[in-house]
Amino acid sequence: MVREAWEHRPRAMPQNEHTTAGNGQEPTGNSRKPPDCRELQGTGASDGGQPSAHSSISKSESVTQGICEEQAQQAAETMFAYLRDVLYEPNSAQFDPKDIVEPFRNLARGLLYVGKSAIDARKLAADIARGKLDGHTVEKDNELAAGLKNLQSTLKHITWQMRQVAKGDYRQRVSYSGEFSDAINDMIQQLRERDEALRAEVELNKSMAGELQQSLDLLKSIFATMREWIIVVDRKTKQWLYANHDAAEVLICSDCCHSNLLEFIDSRLAQDAQENAEIIMLEGAHKGLGQHFRSRNYPLVWHGKESMAFVLADITEEVHEREQLETIAYYDTLTGSFSRHYGMLLLDRWLMANYEFILVFVDMDGLKFVNDTLGHNEGDEYIRTVAKALNRFDPEAVVCRLGGDEFMLLCRNVAASEARQRLKELRAELAVDSGAVYTRSISFGLVEVSSDNKKNASLLLSIADENMYHDKRSRKMERRSTL
């Protein structure tokens, strides 16, 4: 009914004619004004009851052509407020056309229809934007939402097509014109090509598996002469299908690495079947001594069974030599703390990984005085004492001796404020433990490193070093002020 009122809306109301002055100029202050509400209640008369120029419009014309200005203004404000609510507060957009004065009532009904159509179109657009293609339903005769309804139907069809593509039907094509359709069709074509390539690869793998089957006997003879341990295990049942002489000999011993090796193999069988290389340690192998092995895992088909071959090479001596070299390179021989070399490697590694952490530069106070007056043995003891104190900072912290009386501390799980407090407490503990001859103490500078840090390791150390000297100078000034 609202739509009918809109389609059969009346023509625009003609404007009231204003009389003009006799000389063709604009009306003066005495010219006739539009009739007000009192004039519309009846025809006016002047001088003997004869109609005057001001009452020349009949009563019927006054009703249809002129209305009270206050009523017209109220109708305009009501409809404007409705339009505003349609745009900004659609849930409260409403008014009663009966409250609108004629001849604007049909216009009000039409405005209600347009407003409801706009609100429905807006809700449909919001649902489409959120991906709800079966969301808000609009009336069939809502012309404002016609384009959105077409878009909704198009997206539903494209969704169905994409589901067919996901099932492997690459014949689907989006027939709508434009870049969007071209992009989807290109994607489907690429998926089809990749699927064909994968299928071809599967067929190739089947062919290669057949060739591998033919080579198994040859491999057995080769395995028997190799120094490495070779073990082939069924991936499903975990049954050992083959073990060369060396591996079988080791597993006979009850006090060797049998259980450790089984745990290692079971853990790798639970992973994806792929080639892999890693170093492992088996405790108790050969006379109770721990051994290190370089393990290589190879997926293969062994007599028709999906299997995994483990080739383990004994690298125990190589590992021990490397550990000795690492001990020399990574540890400080005096304190047992990490060395400067290891600390800088770790700092660079953390920076490359974009970790958040704190870097603390620590300097021992008065080490030169101790060396000069009490000897280097006492100086070394002083250094070891500070290293032990720093290692109590946090179990996860990394303490490195940079050289001489300088240390670096790296920690990822302690906030800067808490770190400063802990370092002050460690400094106080050192002072309490000091003898009467000299006071053990440290100065420190801290830098917070964020995940978006752009500074390199050298610059961060320089900043921490400067902060350390600021701490040292501040404490010296405090001591002097107390004297």
C-alpha positions as CSV (number, residue, x, y, z in Angstrom):
1,M,0.0,0.0,0.0
2,V,2.9,2.3,0.8
3,R,4.4,1.6,-2.7
4,E,1.0,2.5,-4.3
5,A,0.9,5.7,-2.4
6,W,4.4,6.4,-3.8
7,E,3.6,5.5,-7.4
8,H,0.3,7.6,-7.3
9,R,1.9,10.6,-5.6
10,P,0.2,13.9,-6.4
11,R,1.8,16.6,-8.5
12,A,3.8,19.3,-6.8
13,M,1.6,21.9,-5.1
14,P,1.5,25.1,-7.1
15,Q,3.1,28.1,-5.4
16,N,0.9,31.0,-4.1
17,E,1.0,33.9,-6.3
18,H,2.1,37.2,-4.9
19,T,0.6,40.4,-6.2
20,T,3.0,43.0,-7.6
21,A,2.9,46.7,-7.5
22,G,1.1,48.5,-10.4
23,N,4.4,50.0,-11.7
24,G,5.8,46.4,-12.2
25,Q,8.1,46.7,-9.2
26,E,8.5,44.1,-6.5
27,P,5.6,44.0,-3.9
28,T,5.9,46.6,-1.1
29,G,5.1,46.1,2.5
30,N,1.4,46.5,1.8
31,S,1.4,43.7,-0.9
32,R,-0.7,40.6,-0.2
33,K,1.1,37.9,1.9
34,P,0.3,34.2,1.7
35,P,-2.8,33.5,3.8
36,D,-2.3,32.4,7.3
37,C,-4.3,29.8,9.3
38,R,-7.0,32.4,10.2
39,E,-7.5,33.5,6.6
40,L,-8.0,29.8,5.5
41,Q,-11.0,29.4,7.8
42,G,-13.3,31.6,5.6
43,T,-13.4,34.3,2.9
44,G,-12.5,37.8,4.1
45,A,-14.5,41.0,3.2
46,S,-13.9,44.7,3.5
47,D,-15.9,47.9,3.1
48,G,-19.6,46.8,2.9
49,G,-19.0,43.1,2.7
50,Q,-17.5,43.1,-0.8
51,P,-14.5,40.8,-1.3
52,S,-11.2,42.6,-1.3
53,A,-8.0,41.8,-3.1
54,H,-6.8,39.9,0.0
55,S,-9.8,37.6,0.0
56,S,-10.1,37.0,-3.8
57,I,-9.0,33.3,-3.4
58,S,-11.9,31.0,-2.7
59,K,-12.2,28.8,0.4
60,S,-11.6,25.6,-1.6
61,E,-8.5,27.0,-3.2
62,S,-7.2,28.1,0.1
63,V,-7.5,24.5,1.5
64,T,-5.7,22.9,-1.5
65,Q,-3.1,25.6,-2.3
66,G,-2.3,27.1,1.0
67,I,-1.6,25.6,4.4
68,C,-0.6,26.9,7.7
69,E,3.1,27.7,7.6
70,E,3.6,26.2,11.0
71,Q,2.0,22.9,9.9
72,A,4.1,22.9,6.7
73,Q,7.3,23.5,8.8
74,Q,6.3,20.7,11.2
75,A,5.7,18.3,8.3
76,A,9.1,19.1,6.8
77,E,10.9,18.7,10.1
78,T,9.2,15.4,10.7
79,M,10.1,14.0,7.3
80,F,13.7,15.4,7.5
81,A,14.2,13.8,10.9
82,Y,13.0,10.5,9.5
83,L,15.5,10.8,6.6
84,R,18.3,11.5,9.1
85,D,17.3,8.5,11.2
86,V,17.3,6.3,8.1
87,L,20.9,7.3,7.5
88,Y,22.3,7.3,11.0
89,E,19.8,5.5,13.4
90,P,17.8,3.1,11.1
91,N,16.5,1.1,14.1
92,S,14.5,4.1,15.3
93,A,13.5,5.5,11.9
94,Q,9.7,5.8,11.9
95,F,6.7,8.2,11.9
96,D,3.0,8.1,11.3
97,P,1.9,9.6,7.9
98,K,-1.4,10.6,9.6
99,D,0.5,13.1,11.6
100,I,1.5,14.9,8.3
101,V,-0.8,17.6,7.0
102,E,-2.3,17.4,3.6
103,P,-1.3,17.6,0.8
104,F,2.1,16.1,2.0
105,R,0.5,12.8,3.4
106,N,1.0,10.8,0.2
107,L,4.6,12.2,0.0
108,A,5.1,10.9,3.6
109,R,3.8,7.4,2.7
110,G,6.2,7.4,-0.3
111,L,9.0,8.6,1.9
112,L,8.3,5.7,4.4
113,Y,8.5,3.2,1.5
114,V,11.8,4.7,0.3
115,G,13.2,4.7,3.8
116,K,12.3,1.1,4.5
117,S,13.8,0.1,1.1
118,A,17.0,1.9,2.0
119,I,17.2,0.3,5.5
120,D,16.6,-3.2,4.0
121,A,19.3,-2.6,1.4
122,R,21.7,-1.4,4.0
123,K,21.1,-4.6,6.1
124,L,21.6,-6.7,3.1
125,A,24.9,-4.9,2.2
126,A,26.1,-5.4,5.8
127,D,25.4,-9.1,5.6
128,I,27.2,-9.4,2.3
129,A,30.2,-7.5,3.7
130,R,30.4,-10.0,6.6
131,G,30.1,-13.0,4.2
132,K,26.6,-14.0,5.3
133,L,25.1,-14.8,1.9
134,D,21.9,-16.3,3.4
135,G,21.4,-13.4,5.8
136,H,18.8,-10.5,5.6
137,T,15.9,-11.0,3.1
138,V,14.5,-8.0,1.3
139,E,11.2,-7.7,-0.5
140,K,11.1,-8.5,-4.2
141,D,9.8,-5.1,-5.2
142,N,12.7,-3.3,-3.4
143,E,14.3,-1.6,-6.3
144,L,17.0,0.1,-4.2
145,A,18.4,-3.3,-3.3
146,A,18.2,-4.8,-6.8
147,G,21.9,-4.5,-7.4
148,L,22.7,-6.0,-4.0
149,K,20.4,-8.9,-4.6
150,N,22.0,-9.6,-7.9
151,L,25.4,-9.5,-6.2
152,Q,24.2,-11.8,-3.4
153,S,22.9,-14.3,-6.0
154,T,26.2,-14.1,-7.9
155,L,28.3,-14.7,-4.8
156,K,26.2,-17.7,-3.8
157,H,26.7,-19.2,-7.2
158,I,30.5,-18.5,-7.1
159,T,30.6,-20.1,-3.6
160,W,28.9,-23.3,-5.0
161,Q,31.4,-23.3,-7.9
162,M,34.4,-23.0,-5.5
163,R,33.1,-26.0,-3.5
164,Q,32.9,-28.0,-6.7
165,V,36.5,-27.0,-7.5
166,A,37.5,-28.1,-4.0
167,K,36.1,-31.5,-4.8
168,G,38.3,-31.7,-7.9
169,D,35.9,-30.4,-10.6
170,Y,38.2,-28.0,-12.5
171,R,35.7,-27.6,-15.3
172,Q,34.0,-24.8,-13.4
173,R,34.3,-21.3,-14.9
174,V,32.9,-18.0,-13.7
175,S,31.1,-16.5,-16.6
176,Y,30.7,-13.0,-15.2
177,S,32.8,-10.3,-16.9
178,G,35.5,-8.3,-15.2
179,E,38.9,-8.8,-13.5
180,F,37.3,-10.7,-10.6
181,S,36.0,-13.5,-12.8
182,D,39.3,-13.6,-14.7
183,A,41.3,-14.0,-11.5
184,I,39.1,-16.8,-10.3
185,N,39.3,-18.6,-13.6
186,D,43.1,-18.2,-13.6
187,M,43.2,-19.7,-10.1
188,I,41.1,-22.7,-11.2
189,Q,43.4,-23.3,-14.2
190,Q,46.5,-23.2,-12.0
191,L,44.9,-25.6,-9.5
192,R,44.1,-28.0,-12.4
193,E,47.7,-27.8,-13.6
194,R,49.1,-28.5,-10.2
195,D,46.7,-31.4,-9.6
196,E,47.8,-32.9,-12.9
197,A,51.5,-32.4,-11.9
198,L,50.9,-34.1,-8.6
199,R,49.1,-37.0,-10.2
200,A,52.1,-37.4,-12.6
201,E,54.4,-37.3,-9.6
202,V,52.5,-40.0,-7.9
203,E,52.7,-42.2,-10.9
204,L,56.4,-41.5,-11.1
205,N,56.9,-42.5,-7.4
206,K,55.0,-45.8,-8.1
207,S,57.4,-46.5,-10.9
208,M,60.4,-45.7,-8.7
209,A,59.1,-47.9,-5.9
210,G,59.1,-50.8,-8.4
211,E,62.7,-50.1,-9.2
212,L,63.7,-49.9,-5.6
213,Q,62.0,-53.3,-5.0
214,Q,64.3,-54.8,-7.6
215,S,67.4,-53.3,-5.9
216,L,66.7,-54.6,-2.3
217,D,68.7,-57.8,-2.7
218,L,71.7,-55.8,-3.9
219,L,71.4,-53.4,-1.0
220,K,71.4,-56.3,1.5
221,S,74.8,-57.5,0.2
222,I,76.2,-53.9,0.4
223,F,74.8,-53.4,3.9
224,A,76.5,-56.4,5.3
225,T,80.0,-54.9,4.4
226,M,79.3,-51.4,5.8
227,R,80.7,-50.2,9.1
228,E,77.6,-48.2,9.9
229,W,74.6,-49.7,11.8
230,I,71.8,-50.3,9.4
231,I,68.3,-51.1,10.7
232,V,65.1,-51.4,8.6
233,V,61.8,-51.1,10.5
234,D,58.2,-51.6,9.4
235,R,56.4,-48.2,9.9
236,K,53.1,-49.7,10.8
237,T,54.0,-52.7,13.0
238,K,57.4,-51.3,14.2
239,Q,58.8,-54.8,13.5
240,W,62.5,-54.9,12.7
241,L,62.8,-56.3,9.2
242,Y,66.5,-56.1,8.9
243,A,69.6,-55.3,10.9
244,N,73.2,-55.7,9.7
245,H,75.8,-57.7,11.7
246,D,77.1,-54.8,13.8
247,A,73.7,-53.5,14.9
248,A,72.4,-57.0,15.7
249,E,75.5,-57.7,17.8
250,V,75.0,-54.6,19.9
251,L,71.4,-55.3,20.6
252,I,72.1,-58.8,22.0
253,C,73.8,-57.2,25.1
254,S,71.3,-56.6,28.0
255,D,73.3,-53.8,29.5
256,C,73.7,-51.8,26.3
257,C,71.7,-49.2,24.3
258,H,68.7,-51.5,23.4
259,S,66.0,-49.4,25.2
260,N,67.5,-46.1,24.1
261,L,67.6,-47.1,20.5
262,L,64.1,-48.4,20.5
263,E,62.8,-45.1,21.9
264,F,64.7,-43.2,19.2
265,I,63.4,-45.3,16.4
266,D,59.8,-45.2,17.7
267,S,59.8,-41.5,17.9
268,R,61.0,-41.2,14.3
269,L,58.5,-43.6,13.0
270,A,55.7,-41.4,14.4
271,Q,56.9,-38.6,12.2
272,D,56.3,-38.1,8.5
273,A,58.2,-40.5,6.2
274,Q,61.1,-38.3,4.9
275,E,64.8,-38.4,4.7
276,N,66.4,-36.9,7.8
277,A,69.9,-36.5,9.3
278,E,70.7,-35.8,12.9
279,I,73.2,-36.6,15.7
280,I,72.0,-38.7,18.6
281,M,73.6,-40.1,21.8
282,L,72.9,-43.7,23.0
283,E,74.0,-44.2,26.6
284,G,75.5,-47.5,27.7
285,A,76.6,-48.8,24.2
286,H,79.7,-51.0,24.1
287,K,81.0,-51.6,27.6
288,G,78.7,-49.0,29.2
289,L,80.3,-46.0,27.4
290,G,78.1,-43.4,25.9
291,Q,78.3,-43.2,22.1
292,H,77.3,-40.6,19.6
293,F,75.9,-41.4,16.2
294,R,75.0,-39.5,13.0
295,S,71.6,-40.9,12.0
296,R,70.2,-40.8,8.6
297,N,66.6,-42.0,8.0
298,Y,65.4,-43.2,4.6
299,P,61.7,-44.0,3.8
300,L,61.5,-47.0,1.5
301,V,59.4,-50.0,0.5
302,W,60.9,-53.2,1.9
303,H,59.3,-56.4,0.4
304,G,56.0,-54.6,-0.1
305,K,56.0,-52.9,3.3
306,E,56.2,-49.2,4.0
307,S,59.4,-49.0,6.0
308,M,62.1,-46.7,7.4
309,A,65.8,-47.5,7.1
310,F,68.1,-46.1,9.8
311,V,71.8,-45.7,9.1
312,L,73.9,-44.9,12.2
313,A,77.5,-43.9,11.9
314,D,79.7,-43.9,15.1
315,I,81.1,-40.3,15.5
316,T,81.9,-40.5,19.2
317,E,85.5,-39.5,18.8
318,E,84.6,-36.6,16.5
319,V,82.0,-35.3,19.0
320,H,84.5,-35.5,21.9
321,E,87.0,-33.5,20.0
322,R,84.5,-30.9,19.1
323,E,83.3,-30.7,22.7
324,Q,86.8,-30.0,23.8
325,L,87.2,-27.2,21.2
326,E,83.8,-25.7,22.2
327,T,84.8,-25.8,25.9
328,I,87.9,-23.8,25.0
329,A,86.1,-21.4,22.7
330,Y,82.8,-21.0,24.6
331,Y,83.9,-21.0,28.3
332,D,86.1,-18.8,30.4
333,T,88.6,-21.0,32.1
334,L,88.9,-18.8,35.3
335,T,85.2,-18.5,36.2
336,G,83.5,-21.3,34.2
337,S,81.1,-18.6,32.8
338,F,80.6,-18.3,29.0
339,S,83.3,-16.6,27.1
340,R,83.2,-13.3,25.1
341,H,83.1,-15.3,21.9
342,Y,80.1,-17.3,22.9
343,G,78.3,-14.3,24.3
344,M,78.7,-12.3,21.1
345,L,77.5,-15.3,19.0
346,L,74.4,-15.6,21.3
347,L,73.7,-11.9,21.2
348,D,73.8,-11.9,17.3
349,R,71.6,-15.0,17.3
350,W,69.0,-13.3,19.6
351,L,69.0,-10.1,17.5
352,M,68.5,-12.1,14.3
353,A,65.5,-13.9,15.9
354,N,64.0,-10.6,17.0
355,Y,63.8,-11.7,20.6
356,E,62.9,-9.3,23.4
357,F,65.5,-9.3,26.1
358,I,67.7,-7.3,28.4
359,L,71.5,-6.7,28.0
360,V,73.5,-5.8,31.1
361,F,77.1,-4.6,31.0
362,V,78.8,-5.2,34.4
363,D,82.1,-3.8,35.5
364,M,83.9,-4.8,38.7
365,D,84.8,-1.9,41.0
366,G,88.3,-1.7,42.2
367,L,89.8,-4.8,40.6
368,K,93.0,-2.9,39.7
369,F,93.5,-1.8,43.3
370,V,93.1,-5.4,44.5
371,N,95.6,-6.7,42.0
372,D,98.1,-4.0,42.8
373,T,97.8,-4.2,46.6
374,L,96.8,-7.8,47.3
375,G,98.1,-9.7,44.3
376,H,96.6,-11.3,41.3
377,N,95.5,-14.4,43.2
378,E,93.2,-12.3,45.3
379,G,92.1,-10.5,42.1
380,D,91.2,-13.8,40.5
381,E,89.2,-14.8,43.6
382,Y,87.4,-11.4,43.4
383,I,86.5,-12.2,39.7
384,R,85.3,-15.7,40.6
385,T,83.1,-14.3,43.4
386,V,81.5,-11.7,41.1
387,A,80.9,-14.5,38.4
388,K,79.1,-16.7,41.0
389,A,77.0,-13.7,42.2
390,L,75.9,-12.9,38.6
391,N,75.0,-16.6,38.0
392,R,72.5,-16.3,40.9
393,F,70.7,-13.5,38.9
394,D,68.3,-15.9,37.2
395,P,68.5,-19.6,36.2
396,E,67.7,-18.7,32.5
397,A,70.2,-15.8,32.3
398,V,73.4,-16.2,30.3
399,V,76.5,-14.8,32.0
400,C,79.6,-14.1,29.8
401,R,83.0,-12.8,30.9
402,L,84.0,-10.3,28.2
403,G,87.5,-10.0,29.7
404,G,89.4,-8.5,32.6
405,D,86.8,-7.0,35.0
406,E,83.9,-6.9,32.5
407,F,80.9,-9.2,32.2
408,M,77.8,-9.3,30.0
409,L,74.5,-10.7,31.1
410,L,71.7,-11.6,28.7
411,C,68.2,-12.6,29.9
412,R,64.8,-13.0,28.1
413,N,62.4,-13.6,31.0
414,V,63.1,-10.7,33.4
415,A,61.7,-7.1,33.1
416,A,64.1,-4.2,33.2
417,S,62.8,-2.8,36.5
418,E,63.1,-6.2,38.2
419,A,66.5,-6.7,36.7
420,R,67.8,-3.5,38.2
421,Q,66.5,-4.4,41.6
422,R,68.1,-7.9,41.5
423,L,71.4,-6.4,40.4
424,K,71.3,-3.9,43.3
425,E,70.6,-6.8,45.7
426,L,73.5,-8.8,44.3
427,R,75.7,-5.7,44.7
428,A,74.6,-5.5,48.4
429,E,75.4,-9.2,48.9
430,L,78.9,-8.7,47.5
431,A,79.5,-5.9,49.9
432,V,78.4,-8.0,52.9
433,D,80.7,-10.8,51.8
434,S,83.7,-8.5,51.4
435,G,86.6,-8.7,53.8
436,A,87.8,-5.7,55.8
437,V,90.7,-4.9,53.4
438,Y,88.5,-3.9,50.4
439,T,84.9,-3.7,49.3
440,R,83.6,-5.9,46.6
441,S,81.1,-4.2,44.3
442,I,79.9,-3.9,40.7
443,S,78.6,-1.1,38.4
444,F,76.1,-2.0,35.7
445,G,74.4,-0.5,32.7
446,L,71.2,-2.0,31.3
447,V,69.6,-1.9,27.8
448,E,66.2,-3.1,26.9
449,V,66.1,-4.8,23.4
450,S,62.7,-4.9,21.8
451,S,61.5,-7.2,19.0
452,D,61.7,-4.3,16.5
453,N,65.2,-3.3,17.5
454,K,67.4,-2.0,14.6
455,K,70.7,-1.6,16.5
456,N,73.5,-4.0,16.1
457,A,75.3,-5.9,18.8
458,S,78.3,-3.4,18.9
459,L,76.0,-0.4,19.3
460,L,73.9,-2.1,22.0
461,L,77.1,-2.9,24.0
462,S,78.3,0.7,23.7
463,I,75.0,2.0,25.1
464,A,75.1,-0.5,27.9
465,D,78.7,0.5,28.6
466,E,77.8,4.2,28.8
467,N,74.9,3.4,31.1
468,M,77.3,1.5,33.3
469,Y,79.7,4.5,33.6
470,H,76.7,6.7,34.5
471,D,75.9,4.2,37.3
472,K,79.6,4.2,38.5
473,R,79.8,8.1,38.5
474,S,76.5,8.5,40.3
475,R,77.5,6.1,43.1
476,K,80.9,7.9,43.4
477,M,79.1,11.2,43.8
478,E,76.7,9.7,46.4
479,R,79.7,8.4,48.4
480,R,81.4,11.8,48.3
481,S,78.2,13.6,49.5
482,T,78.0,11.4,52.5
483,L,81.6,12.2,53.6
